[in-house]
Amino acid sequence: MPKKVKSKTDPISDQDISFSSLFSDAKPVKHDKYELSTAEKRVAMKKKRFSHASMEKQASALFEFSDGFEASFSPQGPLKYVKEGERSDEVKRLRNGEIPPDLVLDLHGLNTQSAKHEIAALIYEAHRRHHHCVCIVHGIGAGVLKSKVPSWLVQHPYIEGFHQAPLEWGGKGAILALVKQNEEYNKFD
């Protein structure tokens, strides 16, 4: 049966309209953008990841700890510190295990240089994410990190205080630190 050809004056019903008939006079659009090859896409993605990771690392390690500074702590009793002008009752709560850490950093296997960068990154993240308490597990071992970590923490402007961790968080091999949250000055962001 031959198809009935409609003239322009014939009314069109919904049944007579098909998608292909509506767009029968359409022409394909020529793509004018340059397409990267898969190898070029891989290189571009690696550069993007590398630059993002290096920017994060730079931002988190903006604070440099001095190895020349040695803080002195009381040889009797557990290791503790309260920054001048800060509340000491919060540090007592750390000692009693009342404030659990939001972030934990384990420094086992790291040298002092790597440990400094990781601690700076931890403090940056804790401040950025509004985490008030962090745990830094330095271990006991030869005692290098155990003696350096407290001196580094005393130097950082965002550390309100710290205390040797209770046994559940590492005891003599760890420190619980309080990170300042209410400071308007934000050097890292």
C-alpha positions as CSV (number, residue, x, y, z in Angstrom):
1,M,0.0,0.0,0.0
2,P,1.5,3.3,-1.0
3,K,2.1,6.0,1.6
4,K,-0.2,8.9,1.6
5,V,1.8,12.2,1.1
6,K,0.4,15.0,3.2
7,S,0.3,18.5,1.9
8,K,1.2,21.5,4.0
9,T,-2.5,22.3,4.3
10,D,-3.5,18.9,5.8
11,P,-3.8,18.9,9.6
12,I,-1.1,16.9,11.3
13,S,-2.0,14.4,14.0
14,D,0.3,13.1,16.7
15,Q,0.2,9.6,15.1
16,D,1.5,10.9,11.8
17,I,4.6,12.6,13.4
18,S,7.7,10.5,13.9
19,F,11.1,11.6,15.4
20,S,13.0,11.0,12.1
21,S,10.4,12.9,10.1
22,L,10.7,15.9,12.4
23,F,14.5,16.0,12.0
24,S,14.9,14.7,8.5
25,D,16.4,17.9,7.2
26,A,19.0,18.2,10.1
27,K,22.7,17.9,9.3
28,P,25.4,16.6,11.6
29,V,27.4,19.3,13.4
30,K,31.1,19.3,12.7
31,H,33.0,18.9,16.0
32,D,35.5,21.8,16.2
33,K,37.2,20.9,19.5
34,Y,40.5,19.1,19.7
35,E,40.2,15.7,21.2
36,L,43.2,14.5,23.3
37,S,44.5,11.1,22.6
38,T,44.4,8.6,25.5
39,A,48.1,9.0,26.1
40,E,47.7,12.8,26.3
41,K,44.7,12.4,28.6
42,R,46.8,10.2,30.9
43,V,49.7,12.7,31.0
44,A,47.2,15.5,31.7
45,M,45.6,13.6,34.6
46,K,49.0,12.8,36.1
47,K,50.0,16.5,36.0
48,K,46.7,17.5,37.5
49,R,47.0,14.9,40.3
50,F,50.6,15.8,41.0
51,S,49.9,19.5,41.1
52,H,46.9,19.0,43.4
53,A,48.9,16.7,45.7
54,S,51.9,19.0,45.8
55,M,49.7,22.1,46.5
56,E,48.1,20.2,49.4
57,K,51.4,19.1,50.8
58,Q,52.8,22.7,50.5
59,A,49.7,24.1,52.2
60,S,49.9,21.6,55.0
61,A,53.6,22.1,55.6
62,L,53.7,25.9,55.6
63,F,54.6,25.8,59.2
64,E,58.2,24.8,59.8
65,F,59.3,23.4,63.1
66,S,62.7,24.3,64.4
67,D,65.0,21.6,65.5
68,G,67.1,24.1,67.4
69,F,64.3,24.7,70.0
70,E,64.2,22.3,72.9
71,A,61.3,22.7,75.3
72,S,61.8,21.7,78.9
73,F,59.3,19.6,80.8
74,S,59.1,18.4,84.3
75,P,60.9,15.1,84.7
76,Q,58.4,14.1,87.4
77,G,55.1,13.0,86.3
78,P,53.6,12.6,82.8
79,L,54.5,14.9,79.9
80,K,52.1,17.9,79.7
81,Y,51.9,21.4,78.3
82,V,49.4,24.2,78.4
83,K,49.9,27.3,76.2
84,E,50.0,30.6,78.1
85,G,46.5,32.1,78.3
86,E,44.8,28.7,77.6
87,R,42.6,26.7,79.9
88,S,44.4,24.0,81.9
89,D,41.2,22.0,82.6
90,E,41.0,20.9,79.0
91,V,44.4,19.3,79.3
92,K,43.3,17.6,82.5
93,R,40.4,16.1,80.5
94,L,42.9,14.8,78.0
95,R,44.8,13.1,80.9
96,N,41.6,11.5,82.1
97,G,40.7,10.2,78.7
98,E,37.5,12.3,78.5
99,I,38.3,13.8,75.1
100,P,38.8,11.1,72.4
101,P,41.0,12.1,69.4
102,D,39.3,13.0,66.2
103,L,42.5,12.2,64.1
104,V,45.3,9.8,64.9
105,L,48.8,10.0,63.3
106,D,51.2,7.1,63.7
107,L,54.9,8.1,63.2
108,H,56.3,4.6,63.4
109,G,59.0,4.1,60.7
110,L,59.3,7.8,59.9
111,N,62.5,9.9,60.2
112,T,62.5,13.2,61.9
113,Q,62.1,15.3,58.7
114,S,59.1,13.2,57.5
115,A,57.6,13.2,61.0
116,K,57.8,17.1,61.1
117,H,55.9,17.3,57.8
118,E,53.3,14.8,58.8
119,I,52.7,16.6,62.1
120,A,52.3,19.9,60.3
121,A,49.9,18.3,57.9
122,L,47.9,16.8,60.8
123,I,47.5,20.1,62.6
124,Y,46.5,21.8,59.3
125,E,43.9,19.1,58.6
126,A,42.6,19.2,62.2
127,H,42.3,23.0,62.1
128,R,40.7,22.9,58.6
129,R,38.1,20.2,59.6
130,H,37.5,21.7,63.0
131,H,38.8,18.7,65.0
132,H,39.7,19.7,68.5
133,C,41.8,16.7,69.6
134,V,44.5,14.7,67.8
135,C,46.6,11.8,68.8
136,I,50.2,11.5,67.7
137,V,51.7,8.1,68.2
138,H,55.5,8.6,68.3
139,G,56.4,5.3,69.9
140,I,59.2,4.8,72.5
141,G,62.0,3.1,70.5
142,A,65.3,5.0,70.8
143,G,63.4,8.0,72.0
144,V,64.3,10.4,69.1
145,L,60.7,11.2,68.1
146,K,59.5,11.0,71.7
147,S,61.8,13.8,72.7
148,K,61.3,15.9,69.5
149,V,57.5,15.8,69.1
150,P,56.7,17.8,72.3
151,S,59.2,20.5,71.3
152,W,57.7,20.8,67.9
153,L,54.1,21.0,69.2
154,V,55.0,23.8,71.7
155,Q,56.1,25.9,68.6
156,H,52.9,25.6,66.7
157,P,50.4,28.5,67.1
158,Y,47.3,26.2,66.8
159,I,48.3,23.9,69.7
160,E,46.6,24.9,72.9
161,G,48.1,22.1,75.0
162,F,48.9,18.5,75.1
163,H,49.3,15.6,77.5
164,Q,50.8,12.2,77.5
165,A,48.1,9.9,76.2
166,P,46.2,7.5,78.5
167,L,46.9,3.8,78.0
168,E,44.0,3.3,75.7
169,W,45.5,5.8,73.2
170,G,49.2,4.8,73.5
171,G,50.4,5.7,77.0
172,K,54.0,6.9,77.1
173,G,54.3,6.3,73.3
174,A,51.7,8.9,72.3
175,I,50.5,12.4,72.9
176,L,47.0,13.8,72.8
177,A,47.0,17.4,71.6
178,L,44.3,20.1,71.5
179,V,44.1,22.1,68.3
180,K,42.8,25.7,68.5
181,Q,39.5,26.2,66.7
182,N,38.2,29.7,67.6
183,E,41.0,31.6,65.9
184,E,40.1,34.0,63.2
185,Y,43.7,34.3,61.9
186,N,44.2,31.4,59.5
187,K,47.6,31.4,58.0
188,F,47.2,28.1,56.2
189,D,44.0,28.6,54.1
